[in-house]
Every structure is written in structure tokens, then in C-alpha cells.
Amino acid sequence: MQAITEHTEEIGGQEVFWRASGDSASPVLYVHGVPTSGADWKPFLAQTGGLAPDLPGFGHSAKRADGEYTMEFFGDFVEQFLAHLGIDRVRLVVHDWGCVGLIWAQRFPERVERLVVIDAVPLLPGYRWHKVARLWRTRGAGELAMGAMSRRALKQSTREAAGDAGVMPDEWLDETIATFDQGTQRAILRLYRSSPPARLAAAGAQLGAIRCPAFVVWGEREPYIPPRFAAAYAEALGGPAEHEVLAGAGHWPWIQRPDLVGRIATFLDGGAPTAAAGA
């Protein structure tokens, strides 16, 4: 297991926090989703090494009131982060709204050696926002829903996302609610409200330019993004792509299926994904 270190530096005029482990000329870049932070990736960092920034507006990074917080803003941030660290090539892992990493990858496909897509917001045609997102996209109602969030409410609202487990782990709940402040709430609302389905599809128009080997994995009991988008992502990418739907897993499938961490590590190291546990 590799030791994880924590860092904070100014990037693009704002403080950015990230976790790191290991040392590689082409590290793994982990991009988290909503409403969490780079803390999601700690089990992966311990095994594979890499970098896991808290996106601006999330976790322990700065949460500027004037932040744009659009897909394009976050895609630009990925390039700023890598440029700050002097990194040219990466192996890329994205989850949920971490799909903004794919916006960057479409701009620089030659800089991505391997790609893992996990339950990601579809930059694809045919997606309709889930009920929670539709609430957040509604002015007034979204602000009320955000303001009412507590640890107890987070636990209840994520039961569907927990797959067969029926509840998210206490550590995940504690980590998530600890940084779910007004700054993060503001970033989430701006991101969702600037992202109608047509704009999502347009943002993925060049996915075929990404030709590196890819592994796309989804939780079978994913409540927000239908598992059919695993195959859709694999088909849209331009290189060899395997896809898989994991039985019993939810929106954060590695939590219910911890063997997934090792399987992704094998893929990132150049191998094929090993068989799922119990398969």
C-alpha cells in the first residue's frame, strides 16, 4: 500500500487541494463527481498511486463566489492542474461529474494512456436528468433542497445509490457532509443549471478521438444514470473499450464491490480487467 500525502497550492488564482501517492512519469489522474471530493479515491491511491484533486468548489479546494462552475470551466481546470505539476501524460479515471476529465481528454487525446469511466454523467445523446438533478436545476427549490441537507438527510437520500448495501458507509457520509457547505452547494447548482441534456451530448461530440484502451464500468443498481450508458460510452470511444455492469453495486460501485479497485489497478498497469468476484 502506498502512503497518501496532502497538498494545497494556488492554481489559476485559487487554492487547490489534492491527494497524491507514488511517483510516475504518467500518473493516474482521478477526477471525482458530485457531491463528493477527491477523498472518494483514497482506496485507489493506496493501491495504484496517482493524483486526486478536489475540484474547485468542492472538498478542501477554494469555493469562490464568482466561480463559473460549468463543464468547460472544470475541463480547463484539469489542464491547469496538470500544467502546474508539469505532467504531460496520464492514465485517467473519472466518476459521475468527473466526466469533465473527458472534456479535457477530447482536447488532448494523445496525452491519455488508459481510461476508466465509472458511472459517469453521459456526454452522450439520449440522457434525461434524474429527479434529484431536476430539483437542483429548478431555481428556488434547488436552494431549499441544498439548505436542508444534513448528515441524516444525506444518508436517507443516498440509500438508492448504495446498491445492495442499502446505506452508504459512515466514513463516506462523514467525509461528504463535512465539506458540503454553501460554497459546494453553489458550485453544484451552477454546474447542473448550465448543463441541459443537449449541452451534455454536445460536450461529448469528440469522444471518438480518445483512442486509448478503456474500461467502462457501471453499478447494476445505479439510480441516477441507467446502466445502458456503459455500453453507450464504450461504443462512443474511439479505441478498444470493454464495458461491464456489476451486480448489486450502486452509484459508487467500488464501495459495494471493493474487488473493483484491484481490477482497475490491473487495467491501469496495462493488463485486461480481471474477472469480477463471484463471476
Protein Blocks (a to p, Z undefined) as FASTA:
>chain_A
ZZdddddddeehiacddddedjdfbdcddddddfbdfklmmmmmmmngpaddddehiajb
ccdfkbnkiaklmmmmmmmmmmmnopabdcdddehjlmmmmmmmmmmmmlpfbdcdehia
cdbehiacdfklmmmmpghjlmmmmmmpcfklmmmmmmmmnmmnopacfklmmmmmmmmc
fklmmmmmmmmmmmcfklmmmmmmmmmmpmcdcdddddfklckbcfklmmmmmmmpmbdc
dddddehiafblmlmmmmlmmmmmmmmnopacdddehZZ
